[in-house]
C-alpha cells in the first residue's frame, strides 16, 4: 500500500523565493516513506523558470525513489508555462485534488 502526501503552497508566485519549501517537502515526504506526492497549485497564478526547474527537480527525485509526483489545480500563467515549454507531458496532472484521491482509491 502506498502512502501519499499533499502540499498546497500558499504563495501566488512560484519562484526562487518559494521553491525551497517544495524541495524540503519532497525530501521529507520521501524520508517518511511517501510514494505518491501531489503538489496542489490552486493558489499559484505565476511561475517563473526557477519554479519550473524546481518542479522538474522534484519530479526527478521522486521518480528516482520509485514514487510518483503529480500536480493538480494548475491554472493561469503556470499552466501556460508548462505548455509553452513542452514540459506538461513530463508530469501527471489532475484537474483537482479529488481526481488524484479517486485514482488512489482505485489503485
Secondary structure, DSSP 8 states (H G I E B T S, - for coil): ---EEEEE---SEESTTTHHHHHHHHHHHHHTT--EEEEE-TT--EE-HHHHHHHHHHHHHHHHTT-EEEEES--HHHHHHHHHTT-GGGSEEESSHHHHHHHHHH-
